[in-house]
Amino acid sequence: MTGFDWPALMRAGIRGLGLRPEDFWRLSPAELMIMLGRESGNAPLSRARLDELARAFPDRDGGPENG
């Protein structure tokens, strides 16, 4: 499984787009790709994959501080 290149995405979002870090982290990967002009192609995360990740990494108490 390939992961996200977070350093490159952070550089693109914070340096390239001028986003504040808190705004960068509020974006979904799909929103960031759209802002970077990469909106064409397949969705980066399917609902099935999201459900799989939610099962693998459940929220402990449902609070906003989980991350």
PDB file of N, CA, C and O in Angstrom:
ATOM      1  N   MET A   1       0.841  -1.184   0.000  1.00  0.00           N
ATOM      2  CA  MET A   1       0.000   0.000   0.000  1.00  0.00           C
ATOM      3  C   MET A   1       0.881   1.239   0.000  1.00  0.00           C
ATOM      4  O   MET A   1       1.838   1.321   0.769  1.00  0.00           O
ATOM      5  N   THR A   2       0.571   2.185  -0.839  1.00  0.00           N
ATOM      6  CA  THR A   2       1.329   3.431  -0.888  1.00  0.00           C
ATOM      7  C   THR A   2       0.621   4.477  -0.056  1.00  0.00           C
ATOM      8  O   THR A   2      -0.605   4.584  -0.077  1.00  0.00           O
ATOM      9  N   GLY A   3       1.403   5.244   0.674  1.00  0.00           N
ATOM     10  CA  GLY A   3       0.842   6.302   1.499  1.00  0.00           C
ATOM     11  C   GLY A   3       0.948   7.649   0.810  1.00  0.00           C
ATOM     12  O   GLY A   3       1.441   7.768  -0.311  1.00  0.00           O
ATOM     13  N   PHE A   4       0.480   8.634   1.506  1.00  0.00           N
ATOM     14  CA  PHE A   4       0.576  10.001   1.006  1.00  0.00           C
ATOM     15  C   PHE A   4       1.983  10.529   1.267  1.00  0.00           C
ATOM     16  O   PHE A   4       2.607  10.186   2.270  1.00  0.00           O
ATOM     17  N   ASP A   5       2.467  11.351   0.372  1.00  0.00           N
ATOM     18  CA  ASP A   5       3.748  12.036   0.571  1.00  0.00           C
ATOM     19  C   ASP A   5       3.437  13.333   1.316  1.00  0.00           C
ATOM     20  O   ASP A   5       3.358  14.403   0.714  1.00  0.00           O
ATOM     21  N   TRP A   6       3.260  13.221   2.647  1.00  0.00           N
ATOM     22  CA  TRP A   6       2.826  14.374   3.442  1.00  0.00           C
ATOM     23  C   TRP A   6       3.763  15.574   3.336  1.00  0.00           C
ATOM     24  O   TRP A   6       3.270  16.695   3.219  1.00  0.00           O
ATOM     25  N   PRO A   7       5.101  15.403   3.370  1.00  0.00           N
ATOM     26  CA  PRO A   7       5.961  16.582   3.222  1.00  0.00           C
ATOM     27  C   PRO A   7       5.720  17.332   1.912  1.00  0.00           C
ATOM     28  O   PRO A   7       5.684  18.562   1.895  1.00  0.00           O
ATOM     29  N   ALA A   8       5.556  16.593   0.821  1.00  0.00           N
ATOM     30  CA  ALA A   8       5.307  17.253  -0.472  1.00  0.00           C
ATOM     31  C   ALA A   8       3.941  17.922  -0.488  1.00  0.00           C
ATOM     32  O   ALA A   8       3.801  19.033  -0.999  1.00  0.00           O
ATOM     33  N   LEU A   9       2.924  17.248   0.072  1.00  0.00           N
ATOM     34  CA  LEU A   9       1.596  17.859   0.119  1.00  0.00           C
ATOM     35  C   LEU A   9       1.577  19.100   1.000  1.00  0.00           C
ATOM     36  O   LEU A   9       0.921  20.088   0.672  1.00  0.00           O
ATOM     37  N   MET A  10       2.296  19.051   2.116  1.00  0.00           N
ATOM     38  CA  MET A  10       2.365  20.224   2.997  1.00  0.00           C
ATOM     39  C   MET A  10       3.072  21.385   2.300  1.00  0.00           C
ATOM     40  O   MET A  10       2.635  22.531   2.405  1.00  0.00           O
ATOM     41  N   ARG A  11       4.156  21.094   1.593  1.00  0.00           N
ATOM     42  CA  ARG A  11       4.847  22.158   0.849  1.00  0.00           C
ATOM     43  C   ARG A  11       3.925  22.768  -0.201  1.00  0.00           C
ATOM     44  O   ARG A  11       3.870  23.988  -0.358  1.00  0.00           O
ATOM     45  N   ALA A  12       3.208  21.915  -0.913  1.00  0.00           N
ATOM     46  CA  ALA A  12       2.299  22.407  -1.956  1.00  0.00           C
ATOM     47  C   ALA A  12       1.180  23.249  -1.351  1.00  0.00           C
ATOM     48  O   ALA A  12       0.825  24.294  -1.896  1.00  0.00           O
ATOM     49  N   GLY A  13       0.626  22.802  -0.236  1.00  0.00           N
ATOM     50  CA  GLY A  13      -0.489  23.515   0.376  1.00  0.00           C
ATOM     51  C   GLY A  13      -0.076  24.764   1.123  1.00  0.00           C
ATOM     52  O   GLY A  13      -0.698  25.816   0.973  1.00  0.00           O
ATOM     53  N   ILE A  14       0.972  24.657   1.931  1.00  0.00           N
ATOM     54  CA  ILE A  14       1.372  25.778   2.783  1.00  0.00           C
ATOM     55  C   ILE A  14       2.226  26.778   2.018  1.00  0.00           C
ATOM     56  O   ILE A  14       1.954  27.978   2.045  1.00  0.00           O
ATOM     57  N   ARG A  15       3.249  26.294   1.342  1.00  0.00           N
ATOM     58  CA  ARG A  15       4.096  27.215   0.572  1.00  0.00           C
ATOM     59  C   ARG A  15       3.468  27.584  -0.759  1.00  0.00           C
ATOM     60  O   ARG A  15       3.380  28.761  -1.110  1.00  0.00           O
ATOM     61  N   GLY A  16       3.032  26.574  -1.497  1.00  0.00           N
ATOM     62  CA  GLY A  16       2.524  26.808  -2.846  1.00  0.00           C
ATOM     63  C   GLY A  16       1.199  27.547  -2.892  1.00  0.00           C
ATOM     64  O   GLY A  16       1.026  28.470  -3.688  1.00  0.00           O
ATOM     65  N   LEU A  17       0.259  27.145  -2.039  1.00  0.00           N
ATOM     66  CA  LEU A  17      -1.069  27.764  -2.050  1.00  0.00           C
ATOM     67  C   LEU A  17      -1.216  28.853  -0.985  1.00  0.00           C
ATOM     68  O   LEU A  17      -2.195  29.599  -0.987  1.00  0.00           O
ATOM     69  N   GLY A  18      -0.252  28.940  -0.088  1.00  0.00           N
ATOM     70  CA  GLY A  18      -0.318  29.961   0.958  1.00  0.00           C
ATOM     71  C   GLY A  18      -1.322  29.651   2.060  1.00  0.00           C
ATOM     72  O   GLY A  18      -1.804  30.561   2.734  1.00  0.00           O
ATOM     73  N   LEU A  19      -1.642  28.365   2.250  1.00  0.00           N
ATOM     74  CA  LEU A  19      -2.584  27.983   3.303  1.00  0.00           C
ATOM     75  C   LEU A  19      -1.911  28.060   4.673  1.00  0.00           C
ATOM     76  O   LEU A  19      -0.718  27.784   4.804  1.00  0.00           O
ATOM     77  N   ARG A  20      -2.678  28.434   5.681  1.00  0.00           N
ATOM     78  CA  ARG A  20      -2.189  28.356   7.053  1.00  0.00           C
ATOM     79  C   ARG A  20      -2.221  26.875   7.436  1.00  0.00           C
ATOM     80  O   ARG A  20      -3.064  26.135   6.929  1.00  0.00           O
ATOM     81  N   PRO A  21      -1.327  26.431   8.314  1.00  0.00           N
ATOM     82  CA  PRO A  21      -1.315  25.010   8.680  1.00  0.00           C
ATOM     83  C   PRO A  21      -2.672  24.494   9.137  1.00  0.00           C
ATOM     84  O   PRO A  21      -3.074  23.400   8.742  1.00  0.00           O
ATOM     85  N   GLU A  22      -3.388  25.257   9.962  1.00  0.00           N
ATOM     86  CA  GLU A  22      -4.690  24.787  10.435  1.00  0.00           C
ATOM     87  C   GLU A  22      -5.687  24.634   9.285  1.00  0.00           C
ATOM     88  O   GLU A  22      -6.542  23.750   9.322  1.00  0.00           O
ATOM     89  N   ASP A  23      -5.582  25.486   8.269  1.00  0.00           N
ATOM     90  CA  ASP A  23      -6.460  25.352   7.097  1.00  0.00           C
ATOM     91  C   ASP A  23      -6.063  24.145   6.250  1.00  0.00           C
ATOM     92  O   ASP A  23      -6.920  23.438   5.720  1.00  0.00           O
ATOM     93  N   PHE A  24      -4.755  23.919   6.130  1.00  0.00           N
ATOM     94  CA  PHE A  24      -4.279  22.750   5.391  1.00  0.00           C
ATOM     95  C   PHE A  24      -4.843  21.469   5.996  1.00  0.00           C
ATOM     96  O   PHE A  24      -5.358  20.619   5.270  1.00  0.00           O
ATOM     97  N   TRP A  25      -4.753  21.322   7.321  1.00  0.00           N
ATOM     98  CA  TRP A  25      -5.173  20.093   7.980  1.00  0.00           C
ATOM     99  C   TRP A  25      -6.682  19.916   8.010  1.00  0.00           C
ATOM    100  O   TRP A  25      -7.165  18.811   8.256  1.00  0.00           O
ATOM    101  N   ARG A  26      -7.432  20.975   7.766  1.00  0.00           N
ATOM    102  CA  ARG A  26      -8.897  20.855   7.684  1.00  0.00           C
ATOM    103  C   ARG A  26      -9.362  20.351   6.317  1.00  0.00           C
ATOM    104  O   ARG A  26     -10.500  19.901   6.183  1.00  0.00           O
ATOM    105  N   LEU A  27      -8.509  20.420   5.314  1.00  0.00           N
ATOM    106  CA  LEU A  27      -8.868  19.972   3.964  1.00  0.00           C
ATOM    107  C   LEU A  27      -8.850  18.454   3.876  1.00  0.00           C
ATOM    108  O   LEU A  27      -8.054  17.788   4.538  1.00  0.00           O
ATOM    109  N   SER A  28      -9.724  17.928   3.065  1.00  0.00           N
ATOM    110  CA  SER A  28      -9.625  16.510   2.731  1.00  0.00           C
ATOM    111  C   SER A  28      -8.582  16.383   1.610  1.00  0.00           C
ATOM    112  O   SER A  28      -8.298  17.361   0.920  1.00  0.00           O
ATOM    113  N   PRO A  29      -8.019  15.201   1.428  1.00  0.00           N
ATOM    114  CA  PRO A  29      -7.079  15.034   0.307  1.00  0.00           C
ATOM    115  C   PRO A  29      -7.709  15.408  -1.038  1.00  0.00           C
ATOM    116  O   PRO A  29      -7.037  15.968  -1.903  1.00  0.00           O
ATOM    117  N   ALA A  30      -9.000  15.098  -1.215  1.00  0.00           N
ATOM    118  CA  ALA A  30      -9.668  15.439  -2.478  1.00  0.00           C
ATOM    119  C   ALA A  30      -9.737  16.953  -2.663  1.00  0.00           C
ATOM    120  O   ALA A  30      -9.505  17.459  -3.761  1.00  0.00           O
ATOM    121  N   GLU A  31     -10.056  17.672  -1.593  1.00  0.00           N
ATOM    122  CA  GLU A  31     -10.120  19.144  -1.691  1.00  0.00           C
ATOM    123  C   GLU A  31      -8.752  19.720  -2.028  1.00  0.00           C
ATOM    124  O   GLU A  31      -8.643  20.635  -2.844  1.00  0.00           O
ATOM    125  N   LEU A  32      -7.710  19.186  -1.401  1.00  0.00           N
ATOM    126  CA  LEU A  32      -6.358  19.668  -1.692  1.00  0.00           C
ATOM    127  C   LEU A  32      -5.990  19.405  -3.144  1.00  0.00           C
ATOM    128  O   LEU A  32      -5.409  20.271  -3.797  1.00  0.00           O
ATOM    129  N   MET A  33      -6.316  18.227  -3.661  1.00  0.00           N
ATOM    130  CA  MET A  33      -6.003  17.920  -5.056  1.00  0.00           C
ATOM    131  C   MET A  33      -6.734  18.865  -6.011  1.00  0.00           C
ATOM    132  O   MET A  33      -6.174  19.288  -7.022  1.00  0.00           O
ATOM    133  N   ILE A  34      -7.978  19.192  -5.688  1.00  0.00           N
ATOM    134  CA  ILE A  34      -8.728  20.142  -6.521  1.00  0.00           C
ATOM    135  C   ILE A  34      -8.037  21.501  -6.499  1.00  0.00           C
ATOM    136  O   ILE A  34      -7.870  22.132  -7.543  1.00  0.00           O
ATOM    137  N   MET A  35      -7.638  21.949  -5.315  1.00  0.00           N
ATOM    138  CA  MET A  35      -6.963  23.252  -5.204  1.00  0.00           C
ATOM    139  C   MET A  35      -5.638  23.265  -5.961  1.00  0.00           C
ATOM    140  O   MET A  35      -5.210  24.308  -6.455  1.00  0.00           O
ATOM    141  N   LEU A  36      -4.995  22.110  -6.049  1.00  0.00           N
ATOM    142  CA  LEU A  36      -3.727  22.010  -6.769  1.00  0.00           C
ATOM    143  C   LEU A  36      -3.926  21.788  -8.266  1.00  0.00           C
ATOM    144  O   LEU A  36      -2.954  21.674  -9.013  1.00  0.00           O
ATOM    145  N   GLY A  37      -5.200  21.724  -8.709  1.00  0.00           N
ATOM    146  CA  GLY A  37      -5.479  21.566 -10.133  1.00  0.00           C
ATOM    147  C   GLY A  37      -5.447  20.136 -10.597  1.00  0.00           C
ATOM    148  O   GLY A  37      -5.252  19.881 -11.786  1.00  0.00           O
ATOM    149  N   ARG A  38      -5.631  19.204  -9.708  1.00  0.00           N
ATOM    150  CA  ARG A  38      -5.597  17.789 -10.073  1.00  0.00           C
ATOM    151  C   ARG A  38      -6.965  17.156  -9.883  1.00  0.00           C
ATOM    152  O   ARG A  38      -7.070  16.049  -9.355  1.00  0.00           O
ATOM    153  N   GLU A  39      -8.010  17.847 -10.309  1.00  0.00           N
ATOM    154  CA  GLU A  39      -9.367  17.358 -10.061  1.00  0.00           C
ATOM    155  C   GLU A  39      -9.824  16.265 -11.017  1.00  0.00           C
ATOM    156  O   GLU A  39     -10.847  15.626 -10.771  1.00  0.00           O
ATOM    157  N   SER A  40      -9.098  16.037 -12.090  1.00  0.00           N
ATOM    158  CA  SER A  40      -9.537  14.996 -13.022  1.00  0.00           C
ATOM    159  C   SER A  40      -9.023  13.632 -12.569  1.00  0.00           C
ATOM    160  O   SER A  40      -8.049  13.543 -11.822  1.00  0.00           O
ATOM    161  N   GLY A  41      -9.670  12.595 -13.018  1.00  0.00           N
ATOM    162  CA  GLY A  41      -9.245  11.244 -12.692  1.00  0.00           C
ATOM    163  C   GLY A  41     -10.133  10.609 -11.643  1.00  0.00           C
ATOM    164  O   GLY A  41     -11.204  11.121 -11.316  1.00  0.00           O
ATOM    165  N   ASN A  42      -9.674   9.494 -11.124  1.00  0.00           N
ATOM    166  CA  ASN A  42     -10.434   8.734 -10.139  1.00  0.00           C
ATOM    167  C   ASN A  42     -10.421   9.417  -8.782  1.00  0.00           C
ATOM    168  O   ASN A  42      -9.492  10.153  -8.450  1.00  0.00           O
ATOM    169  N   ALA A  43     -11.459   9.163  -8.009  1.00  0.00           N
ATOM    170  CA  ALA A  43     -11.511   9.669  -6.646  1.00  0.00           C
ATOM    171  C   ALA A  43     -10.363   9.058  -5.845  1.00  0.00           C
ATOM    172  O   ALA A  43     -10.089   7.866  -5.992  1.00  0.00           O
ATOM    173  N   PRO A  44      -9.687   9.835  -5.005  1.00  0.00           N
ATOM    174  CA  PRO A  44      -8.536   9.309  -4.283  1.00  0.00           C
ATOM    175  C   PRO A  44      -8.910   8.316  -3.187  1.00  0.00           C
ATOM    176  O   PRO A  44      -8.064   7.533  -2.755  1.00  0.00           O
ATOM    177  N   LEU A  45     -10.175   8.334  -2.725  1.00  0.00           N
ATOM    178  CA  LEU A  45     -10.584   7.440  -1.653  1.00  0.00           C
ATOM    179  C   LEU A  45     -12.033   7.042  -1.871  1.00  0.00           C
ATOM    180  O   LEU A  45     -12.922   7.891  -1.920  1.00  0.00           O
ATOM    181  N   SER A  46     -12.260   5.748  -2.002  1.00  0.00           N
ATOM    182  CA  SER A  46     -13.627   5.278  -2.203  1.00  0.00           C
ATOM    183  C   SER A  46     -14.338   5.143  -0.859  1.00  0.00           C
ATOM    184  O   SER A  46     -13.693   5.127   0.190  1.00  0.00           O
ATOM    185  N   ARG A  47     -15.647   5.048  -0.893  1.00  0.00           N
ATOM    186  CA  ARG A  47     -16.422   4.867   0.335  1.00  0.00           C
ATOM    187  C   ARG A  47     -16.047   3.553   1.009  1.00  0.00           C
ATOM    188  O   ARG A  47     -15.957   3.484   2.235  1.00  0.00           O
ATOM    189  N   ALA A  48     -15.828   2.518   0.216  1.00  0.00           N
ATOM    190  CA  ALA A  48     -15.447   1.223   0.778  1.00  0.00           C
ATOM    191  C   ALA A  48     -14.112   1.326   1.522  1.00  0.00           C
ATOM    192  O   ALA A  48     -13.950   0.762   2.604  1.00  0.00           O
ATOM    193  N   ARG A  49     -13.167   2.045   0.933  1.00  0.00           N
ATOM    194  CA  ARG A  49     -11.858   2.217   1.590  1.00  0.00           C
ATOM    195  C   ARG A  49     -11.997   3.054   2.855  1.00  0.00           C
ATOM    196  O   ARG A  49     -11.345   2.764   3.858  1.00  0.00           O
ATOM    197  N   LEU A  50     -12.841   4.093   2.825  1.00  0.00           N
ATOM    198  CA  LEU A  50     -13.090   4.909   4.006  1.00  0.00           C
ATOM    199  C   LEU A  50     -13.677   4.046   5.121  1.00  0.00           C
ATOM    200  O   LEU A  50     -13.252   4.148   6.271  1.00  0.00           O
ATOM    201  N   ASP A  51     -14.642   3.206   4.792  1.00  0.00           N
ATOM    202  CA  ASP A  51     -15.234   2.308   5.786  1.00  0.00           C
ATOM    203  C   ASP A  51     -14.184   1.353   6.353  1.00  0.00           C
ATOM    204  O   ASP A  51     -14.163   1.086   7.555  1.00  0.00           O
ATOM    205  N   GLU A  52     -13.323   0.845   5.487  1.00  0.00           N
ATOM    206  CA  GLU A  52     -12.252  -0.050   5.927  1.00  0.00           C
ATOM    207  C   GLU A  52     -11.323   0.660   6.914  1.00  0.00           C
ATOM    208  O   GLU A  52     -10.963   0.099   7.949  1.00  0.00           O
ATOM    209  N   LEU A  53     -10.942   1.885   6.591  1.00  0.00           N
ATOM    210  CA  LEU A  53     -10.077   2.659   7.484  1.00  0.00           C
ATOM    211  C   LEU A  53     -10.774   2.987   8.804  1.00  0.00           C
ATOM    212  O   LEU A  53     -10.143   2.956   9.860  1.00  0.00           O
ATOM    213  N   ALA A  54     -12.067   3.300   8.753  1.00  0.00           N
ATOM    214  CA  ALA A  54     -12.822   3.604   9.967  1.00  0.00           C
ATOM    215  C   ALA A  54     -12.875   2.384  10.885  1.00  0.00           C
ATOM    216  O   ALA A  54     -12.811   2.524  12.106  1.00  0.00           O
ATOM    217  N   ARG A  55     -12.990   1.202  10.310  1.00  0.00           N
ATOM    218  CA  ARG A  55     -12.988  -0.023  11.128  1.00  0.00           C
ATOM    219  C   ARG A  55     -11.598  -0.277  11.718  1.00  0.00           C
ATOM    220  O   ARG A  55     -11.477  -0.701  12.867  1.00  0.00           O
ATOM    221  N   ALA A  56     -10.571  -0.023  10.945  1.00  0.00           N
ATOM    222  CA  ALA A  56      -9.204  -0.276  11.400  1.00  0.00           C
ATOM    223  C   ALA A  56      -8.744   0.739  12.446  1.00  0.00           C
ATOM    224  O   ALA A  56      -7.952   0.405  13.327  1.00  0.00           O
ATOM    225  N   PHE A  57      -9.239   1.978  12.352  1.00  0.00           N
ATOM    226  CA  PHE A  57      -8.811   3.053  13.245  1.00  0.00           C
ATOM    227  C   PHE A  57     -10.026   3.777  13.813  1.00  0.00           C
ATOM    228  O   PHE A  57     -10.272   4.932  13.466  1.00  0.00           O
ATOM    229  N   PRO A  58     -10.793   3.112  14.685  1.00  0.00           N
ATOM    230  CA  PRO A  58     -12.015   3.748  15.214  1.00  0.00           C
ATOM    231  C   PRO A  58     -11.694   4.906  16.155  1.00  0.00           C
ATOM    232  O   PRO A  58     -10.653   4.916  16.812  1.00  0.00           O
ATOM    233  N   ASP A  59     -12.600   5.879  16.209  1.00  0.00           N
ATOM    234  CA  ASP A  59     -12.471   6.957  17.180  1.00  0.00           C
ATOM    235  C   ASP A  59     -12.607   6.356  18.563  1.00  0.00           C
ATOM    236  O   ASP A  59     -13.425   5.463  18.787  1.00  0.00           O
ATOM    237  N   ARG A  60     -11.810   6.845  19.477  1.00  0.00           N
ATOM    238  CA  ARG A  60     -11.870   6.300  20.842  1.00  0.00           C
ATOM    239  C   ARG A  60     -13.077   6.835  21.585  1.00  0.00           C
ATOM    240  O   ARG A  60     -13.815   6.066  22.201  1.00  0.00           O
ATOM    241  N   ASP A  61     -13.291   8.154  21.537  1.00  0.00           N
ATOM    242  CA  ASP A  61     -14.424   8.722  22.270  1.00  0.00           C
ATOM    243  C   ASP A  61     -15.285   9.628  21.403  1.00  0.00           C
ATOM    244  O   ASP A  61     -16.244  10.227  21.889  1.00  0.00           O
ATOM    245  N   GLY A  62     -14.950   9.729  20.130  1.00  0.00           N
ATOM    246  CA  GLY A  62     -15.735  10.549  19.223  1.00  0.00           C
ATOM    247  C   GLY A  62     -15.463  12.022  19.340  1.00  0.00           C
ATOM    248  O   GLY A  62     -16.110  12.814  18.655  1.00  0.00           O
ATOM    249  N   GLY A  63     -14.524  12.430  20.188  1.00  0.00           N
ATOM    250  CA  GLY A  63     -14.238  13.846  20.396  1.00  0.00           C
ATOM    251  C   GLY A  63     -13.401  14.436  19.280  1.00  0.00           C
ATOM    252  O   GLY A  63     -12.731  13.706  18.550  1.00  0.00           O
ATOM    253  N   PRO A  64     -13.433  15.760  19.140  1.00  0.00           N
ATOM    254  CA  PRO A  64     -12.692  16.415  18.052  1.00  0.00           C
ATOM    255  C   PRO A  64     -11.172  16.356  18.236  1.00  0.00           C
ATOM    256  O   PRO A  64     -10.437  16.611  17.282  1.00  0.00           O
ATOM    257  N   GLU A  65     -10.689  16.031  19.418  1.00  0.00           N
ATOM    258  CA  GLU A  65      -9.249  15.991  19.623  1.00  0.00           C
ATOM    259  C   GLU A  65      -8.604  14.724  19.111  1.00  0.00           C
ATOM    260  O   GLU A  65      -7.377  14.630  19.081  1.00  0.00           O
ATOM    261  N   ASN A  66      -9.409  13.733  18.702  1.00  0.00           N
ATOM    262  CA  ASN A  66      -8.829  12.536  18.084  1.00  0.00           C
ATOM    263  C   ASN A  66      -8.338  12.880  16.704  1.00  0.00           C
ATOM    264  O   ASN A  66      -9.055  13.534  15.947  1.00  0.00           O
ATOM    265  N   GLY A  67      -7.154  12.469  16.353  1.00  0.00           N
ATOM    266  CA  GLY A  67      -6.682  12.799  15.026  1.00  0.00           C
ATOM    267  C   GLY A  67      -5.544  12.030  14.545  1.00  0.00           C
ATOM    268  O   GLY A  67      -5.081  12.249  13.425  1.00  0.00           O
TER     269      GLY A  67
END
